[in-house]
Amino acid sequence: MNRLAALALLLLPALAAAQDMPLFTIVKPGETWKPATGARPKTPSSWVDTSPDGGTVYQANWEIGFLYARSETKDPAAIVGFGPYAQLRIEQGYDNSKAAQEKRKKDPPKIPVRSVMVDAQGRIYAATKLGIQVFDPTGRLCGVLALPAEGEPEHLGWEGEAKDRLVVWIGEKKFVRTMRATGKR
C-alpha cells in the first residue's frame, strides 16, 4: 500500500467522526440534575418542534418506537406526511433470545414520548420513561440522559440567560441541568 492510501485510511475515520455528536459533547462534566423552583407550565407538553432553520418538523407519536419528521416548505405540493425518522431506545436491557424476537414481531415494543424539543445545533430531545433521549440532526441516537427522579418526564425546555439550562418536569417537581448545548433563540 502506498503512503497516500495509508494516510487516507488514517484520516478518513477522523473526518467521518466529525458528524457524530456523542452525549459527552453536550453534557458539562460534573453537572447533574438539580431540583429547581418555578411554576409548572399551564400548557400541555409539546410533542412537536422544528429544526433551528424551520426546515424540518419533528413530532412524537404516542407509544410508537420512532420520532417522526417531515420537511417544511412554503410549497404545499411539496409537503408530504410525517415519516419515521429517529428510532427511540425502548428497552433498558435487550433480550435477543428466539422467544423475545418472536414476541417483538407479534407485539412491537412501544414507549411513550411525553415532550419533544430541538436545541440550537439541531439535536432532538425526547422525554421518555427511560430518560431524555438525545438525537443528532440526522436522527442518530447520541445517548440518553438519566432522569433525575422516578416518574414520567415532561415539559422539556431551556432556561437561563444563555439558554444553557435544560429543564424537565417530573410530576410536580422541576429539575434543571447546565449543558454545553443551548436552546434555540
C-alpha positions in Angstrom: 0.0 0.0 0.0 1.4 3.4 -0.9 1.8 6.2 1.6 -1.0 8.3 0.3 -3.5 5.4 0.7 -2.2 4.7 4.2 -2.7 8.4 5.1 -6.2 8.4 3.7 -7.1 5.4 5.8 -5.9 7.2 8.9 -7.6 10.5 8.2 -11.0 9.3 6.8 -12.3 7.9 10.1 -11.4 11.2 11.9 -13.3 13.2 9.2 -16.2 10.8 9.3 -16.5 11.1 13.1 -16.9 14.9 12.7 -20.7 14.3 12.1 -21.1 12.3 15.3 -22.5 14.1 18.3 -22.0 11.8 21.3 -23.7 12.8 24.5 -20.4 13.8 26.2 -20.0 16.7 23.8 -23.2 18.3 25.1 -23.1 17.3 28.8 -21.0 19.5 31.1 -18.5 17.5 33.2 -19.5 17.3 36.8 -23.0 18.7 36.2 -26.1 16.8 37.4 -29.8 17.4 37.6 -30.7 19.8 40.4 -34.1 20.5 41.9 -35.4 23.9 40.9 -38.3 26.2 41.7 -40.8 27.7 39.3 -44.4 27.5 38.2 -45.4 24.4 36.3 -46.3 25.2 32.7 -50.1 25.5 32.2 -49.9 24.3 28.6 -49.5 20.6 27.7 -46.0 19.3 26.8 -45.1 19.9 23.2 -45.0 16.9 21.0 -43.8 18.9 18.0 -40.8 21.2 17.4 -38.9 22.4 14.4 -35.2 22.4 13.4 -33.3 25.7 14.0 -33.8 26.8 10.4 -37.5 25.8 10.4 -37.0 23.4 7.5 -37.9 20.2 9.4 -40.7 19.4 11.8 -40.2 16.7 14.4 -43.2 15.0 16.1 -43.6 12.3 18.7 -46.4 9.8 18.2 -47.8 8.3 21.3 -46.3 4.9 22.1 -44.5 4.3 18.8 -40.9 3.4 18.6 -39.9 6.4 16.4 -39.8 10.2 16.3 -41.4 11.3 13.1 -40.2 14.1 10.8 -41.2 15.9 7.6 -39.8 18.7 5.5 -41.4 22.1 6.0 -41.7 24.1 2.8 -43.7 27.0 1.5 -44.9 24.9 -1.4 -47.9 22.9 -0.2 -47.5 20.4 -3.1 -44.0 19.5 -1.7 -45.2 18.8 1.8 -45.6 15.1 2.5 -46.8 13.3 5.6 -44.6 12.5 8.6 -42.3 9.5 8.3 -40.2 7.6 10.8 -37.0 9.5 11.5 -35.3 8.7 14.8 -35.6 5.3 16.4 -36.2 5.5 20.1 -34.5 3.3 22.6 -37.3 1.3 24.0 -35.8 -1.2 26.5 -33.4 -1.0 29.4 -31.8 -4.4 28.6 -32.1 -6.1 25.3 -33.1 -9.8 25.2 -32.2 -11.3 21.9 -33.5 -14.9 22.6 -35.7 -16.5 20.0 -38.7 -16.2 22.3 -38.1 -12.4 22.7 -37.6 -12.0 19.0 -41.0 -13.7 18.3 -42.7 -11.6 20.9 -41.3 -8.4 19.3 -42.6 -9.5 15.9 -46.1 -10.1 17.2 -46.3 -7.1 19.6 -43.6 -4.5 18.8 -42.4 -2.7 21.9 -43.5 0.9 22.4 -42.5 3.8 24.5 -44.5 7.0 25.2 -42.7 10.3 24.3 -44.0 13.0 26.7 -42.2 16.0 25.2 -40.0 16.9 22.2 -37.6 19.8 21.8 -34.8 20.8 19.5 -31.6 22.7 20.5 -29.8 25.4 18.6 -27.5 22.9 16.9 -30.4 20.8 15.7 -30.2 18.0 18.2 -33.6 16.5 19.1 -34.6 15.7 22.7 -37.4 13.3 23.6 -38.6 12.8 27.1 -39.3 9.1 27.8 -39.5 6.9 30.8 -36.0 5.6 30.0 -34.6 9.2 30.2 -34.1 12.2 27.9 -33.2 10.6 24.6 -30.9 12.9 22.5 -30.6 12.5 18.7 -28.3 14.3 16.3 -29.9 16.2 13.4 -29.6 13.1 11.2 -31.7 11.1 13.6 -28.9 9.0 15.2 -29.0 8.4 18.9 -26.4 10.5 20.8 -27.3 9.0 24.1 -29.8 9.0 26.9 -29.7 11.4 29.9 -30.8 9.6 33.1 -33.9 11.0 34.7 -33.4 13.0 38.0 -36.3 11.2 39.7 -38.8 8.4 39.1 -41.9 9.2 37.1 -43.0 10.5 33.7 -40.8 13.3 32.4 -42.5 16.1 30.5 -42.2 19.8 29.7 -38.7 19.9 28.3 -37.3 23.4 27.9 -34.3 25.7 28.1 -33.7 28.4 30.8 -31.0 30.8 31.8 -29.6 33.9 30.1 -27.5 31.8 27.8 -30.4 29.2 27.4 -27.9 26.6 28.6 -30.0 25.0 31.4 -32.1 22.0 30.3 -35.4 21.8 32.2 -37.6 18.8 32.8 -40.7 18.4 35.0 -41.4 15.0 36.6 -44.8 15.2 38.3 -44.9 18.5 40.2 -41.1 18.7 40.6 -38.9 20.8 38.3 -35.3 19.8 37.6 -32.5 21.7 35.7 -29.1 20.7 34.4 -26.5 23.1 32.9 -25.4 21.9 29.5 -22.8 22.7 26.8 -25.7 22.8 24.3 -28.1 25.7 24.2 -31.7 26.2 23.2 -32.9 27.9 20.1 -33.2 31.7 20.3 
